[in-house]
Amino acid sequence: MSVRELVVLGTASQVPTRHRNHNGYLLRWDGEGILFDPGEGTQRQMLRAGVAAHDLNRICVTHFHGDHALGLPGVIQRINLDQVPHEITAHYPKSGQRFFERLQYATPYRATVFLTEGPVAGDGVLAQTPSYTLEARRLSHSVETYGYRIVEPDGRRMLPERLAAHGIKGPDVGRIQREGSLGGVPLDAVSEVRRGQRFAFVMDTRLCDGVYALAEGCDMLVIESTFLDEDEQLAVEHGHLTAGQAARVARDGGVRHLVLTHFSQRYTDPDEFERQARAAGYDGELTVAHDLLRVPVPKRR
């Protein structure tokens, strides 16, 4: 059975707290696992969440600040210790190549698995698989930062009443799907477009074109909301978003499920992030993330 869900491994910004580990997010997408921004302690959080090194197929790093990347050494060494048999690809800003190399070989270990590297040098498509296209967009932070977006190819939804009207049933349903027409009946006459699902991951950024492009039309948007709205000036100065700003991005982009995360240690009431997001006009599904939470990608309409 295909599974599409977000596994939250950590939700703290800059420094961990008693209740929040540094960043870390695993997206299960059918048979693949995509690990985003493994901060310090990610390997232990994976254990607590029931996530194994064998579950990983890609690692996507938005930028090389410590709370988003210091977990790489442990994760990479665990991949080698467990001798993961399949290819794992690492994406990260190309300008941070030296940081990736230092983290990959931070300490000596027996290398049994060599990661495929896919550095990000600009906006565009990073990878295409039968299940999704992975894209990147430049964000606005104090160091070069990219957000990531996963787009499933559009498919077709067969319409039983139209199939029946044309007398198409049984094995012929599969034939018209494969061949595009049957007995003069085109596929368009008995089906409609089934829009592919979309997921975006946005961390450490001010408002910019890249944020809006990543969020547009997403079924799920995982986005930082480091600050509350009363500290918007701090957010701008440090290259971050507030809860209200993140919610307005989701509202304007038609996001179905908004996941807020990456919270500053200065705040002790997580419910305030939800209140400010609702006050900003977002009325879709909303989750204020906490460590070890699992959030299903919304089912298709």
C-alpha positions as CSV (number, residue, x, y, z in Angstrom):
1,M,0.0,0.0,0.0
2,S,1.3,3.4,-0.9
3,V,1.9,5.8,2.0
4,R,2.3,9.6,1.8
5,E,3.0,11.2,5.2
6,L,5.2,13.6,6.9
7,V,7.2,12.3,9.9
8,V,8.3,15.2,12.1
9,L,11.7,14.5,13.8
10,G,12.4,17.9,15.2
11,T,10.9,21.4,15.3
12,A,13.3,23.8,17.1
13,S,15.1,26.7,15.5
14,Q,18.7,27.6,16.3
15,V,18.9,25.7,19.6
16,P,17.0,22.6,20.9
17,T,14.7,22.9,23.9
18,R,13.6,20.4,26.5
19,H,10.7,19.5,24.3
20,R,11.9,20.2,20.8
21,N,14.8,18.6,18.9
22,H,16.7,20.4,16.1
23,N,15.0,20.2,12.7
24,G,14.4,17.0,10.9
25,Y,11.6,15.9,8.6
26,L,11.0,12.7,6.7
27,L,8.5,12.6,3.8
28,R,7.3,9.1,3.0
29,W,6.1,9.2,-0.6
30,D,4.9,5.8,-1.8
31,G,8.0,3.6,-1.6
32,E,10.5,6.4,-1.0
33,G,11.8,8.4,1.9
34,I,13.0,12.0,1.6
35,L,14.8,13.4,4.6
36,F,14.8,17.2,4.9
37,D,17.3,19.3,7.0
38,P,18.7,16.8,9.4
39,G,19.8,18.9,12.4
40,E,21.7,17.7,15.4
41,G,20.1,14.6,17.0
42,T,18.3,13.4,13.9
43,Q,19.7,9.9,14.1
44,R,18.2,9.4,17.6
45,Q,14.9,11.0,16.6
46,M,14.7,8.6,13.6
47,L,15.1,5.7,16.1
48,R,12.3,7.1,18.3
49,A,10.0,7.6,15.3
50,G,10.6,4.2,13.8
51,V,12.5,5.5,10.8
52,A,15.5,3.4,9.6
53,A,18.4,4.3,7.4
54,H,17.0,1.8,4.8
55,D,13.9,4.1,4.5
56,L,16.0,6.9,3.0
57,N,16.3,7.6,-0.7
58,R,17.1,11.3,-0.7
59,I,18.5,13.9,1.7
60,C,17.5,17.5,0.9
61,V,19.4,20.3,2.8
62,T,18.0,23.8,2.4
63,H,21.2,25.5,3.8
64,F,24.2,24.8,6.0
65,H,23.3,26.6,9.3
66,G,23.9,24.1,12.1
67,D,20.3,23.5,13.1
68,H,19.6,22.3,9.5
69,A,22.7,20.2,8.8
70,L,24.6,19.1,11.9
71,G,22.8,15.8,11.9
72,L,24.3,14.8,8.6
73,P,27.4,13.1,10.0
74,G,25.4,10.7,12.1
75,V,22.8,10.0,9.4
76,I,25.5,9.4,6.8
77,Q,27.5,7.1,9.1
78,R,24.4,5.2,10.0
79,I,23.6,4.7,6.3
80,N,27.1,3.2,6.0
81,L,26.9,1.2,9.2
82,D,23.6,-0.4,8.0
83,Q,25.0,-0.9,4.5
84,V,21.9,0.5,2.8
85,P,21.8,-1.4,-0.6
86,H,20.0,1.2,-2.7
87,E,21.1,4.6,-4.1
88,I,20.7,7.6,-1.8
89,T,21.1,11.1,-3.3
90,A,22.0,14.2,-1.4
91,H,20.8,17.7,-2.6
92,Y,22.3,20.9,-1.0
93,P,23.3,24.4,-2.1
94,K,26.3,24.0,-4.4
95,S,27.9,27.0,-2.7
96,G,28.1,24.9,0.5
97,Q,30.0,22.1,-1.1
98,R,32.9,22.4,1.3
99,F,30.5,22.2,4.3
100,F,28.9,19.0,2.9
101,E,32.3,17.4,2.4
102,R,33.4,18.4,6.0
103,L,30.2,17.0,7.4
104,Q,30.3,13.8,5.3
105,Y,33.8,13.1,6.6
106,A,33.6,14.7,10.0
107,T,35.1,11.6,11.7
108,P,36.7,8.4,10.4
109,Y,34.3,5.5,9.6
110,R,34.2,2.5,7.2
111,A,32.6,3.8,4.0
112,T,30.4,1.1,2.5
113,V,27.9,3.4,0.8
114,F,28.7,6.3,-1.4
115,L,26.1,9.0,-1.7
116,T,25.1,10.3,-5.0
117,E,25.5,14.1,-4.9
118,G,23.1,16.5,-6.6
119,P,24.2,20.0,-5.7
120,V,21.6,22.8,-6.3
121,A,23.0,25.7,-8.3
122,G,19.7,27.5,-9.1
123,D,16.0,27.3,-9.6
124,G,14.7,24.3,-11.5
125,V,14.2,20.5,-11.7
126,L,16.6,18.4,-9.7
127,A,15.2,14.9,-10.4
128,Q,12.4,13.1,-12.1
129,T,11.0,9.7,-11.1
130,P,7.8,7.9,-12.2
131,S,6.3,9.0,-8.9
132,Y,7.4,12.7,-8.7
133,T,9.4,15.6,-10.0
134,L,11.7,17.3,-7.4
135,E,12.2,21.0,-7.9
136,A,14.2,23.7,-6.0
137,R,13.7,27.5,-5.6
138,R,16.0,30.1,-4.2
139,L,14.9,31.7,-0.9
140,S,16.0,34.8,1.0
141,H,18.2,34.1,4.0
142,S,21.6,35.2,5.3
143,V,23.3,32.4,3.4
144,E,22.3,30.7,0.2
145,T,19.1,28.7,0.8
146,Y,16.8,26.6,-1.3
147,G,13.3,25.3,-0.8
148,Y,12.1,22.1,-2.3
149,R,8.9,21.1,-4.0
150,I,7.6,17.6,-5.1
151,V,5.1,17.4,-7.9
152,E,3.3,14.2,-8.8
153,P,2.5,13.8,-12.6
154,D,-1.1,14.3,-13.5
155,G,-3.1,11.1,-14.1
156,R,-6.5,10.2,-15.3
157,R,-9.6,9.4,-13.3
158,M,-12.0,7.0,-15.1
159,L,-15.7,8.0,-15.0
160,P,-17.9,4.9,-14.5
161,E,-21.1,6.5,-15.9
162,R,-19.3,7.6,-19.2
163,L,-17.7,4.2,-19.5
164,A,-21.1,2.6,-19.2
165,A,-22.6,4.9,-21.7
166,H,-20.0,3.8,-24.3
167,G,-20.3,0.1,-23.3
168,I,-16.7,-0.1,-22.1
169,K,-16.2,-2.5,-19.2
170,G,-13.9,-5.2,-17.9
171,P,-10.5,-5.5,-19.7
172,D,-11.5,-2.8,-22.2
173,V,-11.1,-0.2,-19.4
174,G,-7.4,-1.0,-19.1
175,R,-7.1,-1.1,-22.9
176,I,-8.4,2.4,-23.4
177,Q,-6.2,3.7,-20.6
178,R,-3.1,2.2,-22.3
179,E,-4.0,3.0,-25.9
180,G,-5.7,6.3,-25.6
181,S,-8.8,5.3,-27.5
182,L,-11.0,2.3,-28.2
183,G,-13.4,1.7,-31.0
184,G,-13.4,5.4,-31.9
185,V,-14.0,6.5,-28.3
186,P,-11.1,8.8,-27.0
187,L,-9.9,8.5,-23.5
188,D,-11.0,12.1,-22.8
189,A,-14.6,11.0,-23.4
190,V,-14.6,8.6,-20.5
191,S,-12.2,10.2,-18.0
192,E,-10.9,13.4,-16.5
193,V,-7.6,14.7,-15.4
194,R,-6.6,13.7,-11.9
195,R,-4.3,16.4,-10.7
196,G,-1.1,15.1,-9.2
197,Q,-0.4,15.8,-5.5
198,R,2.1,18.6,-4.5
199,F,4.3,19.0,-1.4
200,A,6.6,21.9,-0.5
201,F,9.3,22.4,2.1
202,V,10.2,26.0,3.0
203,M,12.8,26.9,5.7
204,D,14.7,30.0,6.9
205,T,13.6,32.7,4.5
206,R,12.0,36.1,4.3
207,L,9.0,36.6,2.1
208,C,10.2,36.3,-1.6
209,D,9.1,35.1,-5.0
210,G,10.5,31.6,-4.2
211,V,8.3,31.1,-1.2
212,Y,5.1,31.8,-3.2
213,A,6.3,29.7,-6.2
214,L,6.9,26.7,-3.9
215,A,3.6,27.0,-2.0
216,E,1.4,27.5,-5.1
217,G,-1.3,24.8,-5.3
218,C,0.2,22.5,-2.7
219,D,-1.6,19.8,-0.9
220,M,0.8,20.1,2.0
221,L,3.2,23.0,2.8
222,V,5.8,22.6,5.5
223,I,7.0,26.0,6.3
224,E,9.0,27.8,9.0
225,S,7.2,30.2,11.3
226,T,10.1,31.1,13.6
227,F,8.5,34.2,15.0
228,L,5.1,35.5,16.1
229,D,3.7,38.5,14.3
230,E,4.6,41.0,17.0
231,D,8.3,40.2,16.3
232,E,8.0,40.7,12.5
233,Q,11.0,43.1,12.5
234,L,13.2,40.5,14.1
235,A,12.0,38.0,11.4
236,V,13.0,40.4,8.6
237,E,16.4,41.1,10.2
238,H,17.3,37.5,10.7
239,G,15.7,36.1,7.4
240,H,12.7,34.3,8.8
241,L,8.9,34.3,8.7
242,T,6.2,34.9,11.2
243,A,3.1,32.7,11.8
244,G,0.9,35.2,10.0
245,Q,3.2,35.6,7.0
246,A,3.4,31.8,6.6
247,A,-0.4,31.6,6.8
248,R,-0.9,34.3,4.2
249,V,1.4,32.5,1.8
250,A,-0.6,29.3,2.3
251,R,-3.9,31.2,1.9
252,D,-2.9,33.0,-1.3
253,G,-1.4,29.8,-2.7
254,G,-4.5,27.6,-2.1
255,V,-2.6,25.2,0.2
256,R,-4.8,22.5,1.6
257,H,-2.8,21.5,4.7
258,L,-0.4,24.0,6.3
259,V,2.3,22.7,8.7
260,L,4.0,25.3,10.8
261,T,7.4,24.5,12.4
262,H,10.9,25.8,13.3
263,F,9.9,27.7,16.4
264,S,12.1,30.1,18.3
265,Q,12.8,29.1,21.9
266,R,11.4,32.5,23.1
267,Y,7.8,31.2,22.8
268,T,6.2,28.8,25.2
269,D,2.6,28.7,23.9
270,P,2.4,26.8,20.6
271,D,-1.3,27.5,20.4
272,E,-0.5,31.2,19.6
273,F,1.0,30.2,16.3
274,E,-2.3,28.6,15.3
275,R,-4.3,31.6,16.5
276,Q,-2.2,34.0,14.5
277,A,-2.3,31.8,11.4
278,R,-6.1,31.7,11.6
279,A,-6.3,35.5,12.2
280,A,-4.3,35.9,9.0
281,G,-7.1,34.3,7.0
282,Y,-5.9,30.7,6.5
283,D,-8.9,28.4,6.8
284,G,-7.5,25.0,5.5
285,E,-6.1,22.2,7.5
286,L,-3.5,23.5,10.0
287,T,-1.0,21.7,12.1
288,V,1.4,23.3,14.6
289,A,4.2,20.6,14.5
290,H,5.7,18.9,17.4
291,D,8.4,16.3,17.6
292,L,7.5,12.7,16.5
293,L,4.2,13.8,14.9
294,R,3.0,12.0,11.8
295,V,0.9,14.1,9.4
296,P,-0.8,12.3,6.4
297,V,-0.7,14.1,3.1
298,P,-4.3,15.0,2.3
299,K,-6.2,12.5,0.2
300,R,-7.1,13.7,-3.3
301,R,-10.4,15.5,-3.6
